[in-house]
Amino acid sequence: MKYEEMNPREIDDVLKTRPLAYLVWGAHEWHGVHNPVGLDTLKAYHMTLDLCRATGGVVLPPVYCGFQTMKPWMGFHHTLEFSKELVTQYVFEHLENLYDEGFKAIVIVMGHYGARHVEAVNAGVARFTERHRYPKVLAIRDFDPAGWVNVKGGDHGGKNETSLMMHYREDLVDLSRLPPGELVHGRDGISPNAKESSTEHGAMLARVFVEQAAPKIRELLETALKEWPTEKADGRGF
């Protein structure tokens, strides 16, 4: 399931049976004194591994390449900021490589999801789909599937993200580091409800993510397999 740990024969078997690739896109970014700076990527990666267990396919190593982070926006350190152009090009080249490998459905799961960052990722997808009718490509934020059933997800180091991190890697979260009293987004750099975080809430969000996303991803792959040409053309139109 983890692409980097698979040998060529194992990858070939997946390409024959479930040619589905997941690409997790995150950042290194301030998420409060209580969380690891890789939170965006780490929780989305674990969520995607759970999803891949339900759908088949492979999960590529997660990408830490964030645009519109807390560094230029609010001046927080321990954050790596990359350009919109780099993110778009990096997405595009990942898709080109996965297309060349033979994957027929590709899903990008964004754990970092500032509006302009999402635009940068979607621009890379658009550039790719302008050149290729196939494969099928879907880009989602990791909280989108919960929203399909009116479960609110997505924040910045608050109750939802911190709870997901606690569910998957409780050893990386320390709520006792949070300052006393009311949290302030501008001062603390996180959503103010972080103290409400719990492993139980994180487990619920993780479960809803898989329950809602898996059927849509299976449908995406089935559609791709039905529509894919019998023979892949040498030109750039497929």
C-alpha positions in Angstrom: 0.0 0.0 0.0 2.9 2.4 0.7 4.3 3.0 -2.7 7.9 3.6 -1.5 7.9 0.2 0.3 6.6 -1.8 -2.6 8.8 -3.7 -5.1 8.1 -3.5 -8.9 6.2 -6.7 -9.0 3.8 -5.6 -6.3 3.2 -2.3 -8.0 2.6 -4.1 -11.3 0.0 -6.3 -9.5 -1.8 -3.1 -8.3 -1.7 -1.6 -11.7 -3.5 -4.7 -13.1 -6.1 -4.9 -10.4 -6.7 -1.5 -8.7 -4.7 1.1 -10.6 -5.5 3.8 -8.1 -2.9 6.2 -6.6 -3.3 8.6 -3.6 -1.1 11.6 -3.2 -1.2 13.4 0.2 -0.4 17.1 0.1 0.5 19.0 3.2 3.0 21.5 4.8 5.4 22.1 7.6 3.5 24.8 9.5 2.9 26.2 13.0 -0.1 24.5 14.6 0.3 25.8 18.1 2.6 24.9 20.9 0.8 21.6 21.5 1.1 20.1 18.0 3.9 18.9 15.7 4.6 21.3 12.7 3.9 18.4 10.3 0.3 18.0 11.5 -1.4 18.9 8.2 0.5 16.2 6.4 0.7 13.6 9.1 -3.1 13.4 9.9 -4.0 13.5 6.2 -1.5 10.7 5.5 -2.9 8.5 8.1 -6.5 9.2 7.0 -5.5 8.3 3.5 -3.8 5.1 4.5 -7.1 4.2 6.2 -9.0 5.1 3.0 -6.6 3.0 0.8 -7.2 0.0 3.0 -10.9 0.3 2.1 -10.4 0.9 -1.6 -7.2 -0.7 -2.7 -4.5 1.1 -4.6 -1.3 2.7 -3.4 -0.4 5.8 -1.3 2.5 7.9 -2.4 4.9 9.4 0.1 3.3 12.6 1.5 4.4 15.9 0.0 5.4 18.7 2.4 5.0 21.8 0.2 2.6 24.4 1.5 1.6 27.8 0.0 -0.3 30.4 2.0 1.0 29.2 5.4 1.2 30.9 8.8 4.6 32.5 8.0 3.6 35.2 5.4 0.1 35.5 6.8 0.7 36.0 10.5 4.5 35.8 10.9 4.7 32.5 12.7 8.1 30.7 12.5 8.7 26.9 12.4 6.9 27.1 9.0 8.1 26.5 5.5 6.5 28.6 2.8 6.7 27.8 -0.9 5.5 29.7 -4.0 2.2 29.1 -5.7 4.0 28.4 -8.9 6.1 25.7 -7.3 3.1 24.0 -5.8 1.2 24.1 -9.1 4.2 22.7 -11.1 4.9 20.1 -8.5 1.3 18.8 -8.6 1.4 18.8 -12.4 4.6 16.8 -12.5 3.4 14.3 -9.9 0.3 13.7 -12.0 2.4 13.3 -15.2 4.6 10.7 -13.5 1.7 8.7 -12.1 0.0 8.8 -15.6 3.2 7.5 -17.1 3.3 4.7 -14.6 -0.1 3.6 -15.6 -2.5 4.7 -12.8 -6.0 5.2 -14.1 -7.4 7.1 -11.1 -5.5 9.6 -8.9 -6.7 11.2 -5.8 -5.0 14.2 -4.1 -5.9 14.5 -0.5 -5.0 18.0 0.9 -4.2 18.2 4.6 -3.1 21.9 4.2 -6.0 23.8 2.8 -5.8 27.6 2.8 -7.9 28.9 0.0 -5.0 30.1 -2.2 -3.1 26.9 -1.6 -6.1 24.9 -2.8 -6.2 27.1 -5.9 -2.5 26.3 -6.5 -3.2 22.5 -6.3 -6.3 22.8 -8.5 -4.3 24.7 -11.0 -1.9 21.9 -11.3 -4.7 19.4 -11.8 -6.3 21.7 -14.4 -3.0 21.9 -16.3 -2.8 18.1 -16.3 -6.4 17.5 -17.4 -6.0 20.0 -20.2 -3.4 17.7 -21.7 -5.0 14.3 -20.8 -8.5 13.1 -21.1 -7.4 10.1 -18.9 -6.8 9.2 -16.1 -9.5 10.4 -13.7 -8.2 12.9 -11.2 -9.9 14.1 -8.0 -8.5 16.7 -5.5 -10.2 17.0 -2.1 -9.4 18.6 1.3 -9.3 16.0 4.0 -12.4 17.4 5.7 -14.6 17.5 2.5 -16.0 14.0 2.9 -17.3 14.7 6.4 -19.0 17.8 5.0 -21.0 15.7 2.7 -23.0 14.5 5.7 -22.9 17.8 7.5 -20.1 16.9 9.9 -18.0 20.0 10.4 -14.3 19.4 9.9 -11.3 21.5 9.1 -9.7 24.1 11.3 -6.1 25.2 12.2 -4.7 23.3 15.1 -8.1 23.4 16.8 -10.5 20.7 18.0 -10.7 18.9 14.7 -7.1 18.8 13.5 -5.7 18.2 17.0 -8.2 15.4 17.7 -7.2 13.7 14.5 -3.6 14.0 15.5 -4.4 12.6 18.9 -6.3 9.7 17.3 -3.4 8.7 15.1 -0.3 9.9 17.0 -1.3 10.9 20.6 2.4 10.8 21.5 2.9 13.9 19.3 0.2 16.1 21.1 0.5 17.8 24.4 -2.5 19.8 25.4 -0.9 20.8 28.7 1.4 23.1 26.7 -1.6 25.3 25.8 -1.7 28.6 27.7 -4.3 29.1 30.4 -7.4 31.0 29.7 -9.1 31.7 26.4 -7.1 31.0 23.2 -6.8 33.8 20.6 -6.2 32.9 17.0 -4.1 36.0 16.2 -1.9 35.5 19.3 -1.8 31.7 19.5 -2.0 30.9 15.8 -4.7 28.2 16.2 -8.4 27.8 16.2 -9.7 28.8 19.7 -11.4 25.5 20.5 -8.2 23.4 20.7 -8.8 22.6 24.3 -11.9 20.6 23.4 -9.8 18.1 21.5 -10.1 14.4 22.2 -9.1 11.1 20.8 -12.8 10.1 20.6 -13.6 13.1 18.4 -10.6 12.3 16.2 -11.7 8.7 15.8 -15.1 9.8 14.7 -13.7 12.2 12.1 -11.4 9.5 10.8 -14.3 7.0 10.5 -16.6 9.4 8.7 -13.8 10.3 6.3 -13.5 6.7 5.2 -17.2 5.9 5.2 -18.0 8.9 3.0 -14.9 8.9 0.7 -14.5 5.2 -0.1 -17.7 4.8 -2.2 -16.9 7.9 -4.3 -13.3 6.8 -4.8 -14.5 3.3 -5.9 -16.9 4.9 -8.3 -14.1 7.1 -9.7 -11.9 4.1 -10.4 -14.8 2.1 -11.9 -15.6 5.0 -14.2 -11.9 5.3 -15.2 -11.6 1.6 -16.0 -14.7 1.7 -18.1 -13.7 4.8 -20.1 -10.0 4.0 -20.5 -9.0 3.2 -24.1 -8.2 -0.4 -24.9 -4.7 0.7 -25.8 -2.9 3.8 -24.4 -1.9 6.1 -27.2 1.6 7.4 -27.6 0.4 10.9 -28.0 -0.4 13.4 -25.3 -4.1 13.4 -25.7 -5.0 10.4 -23.4 
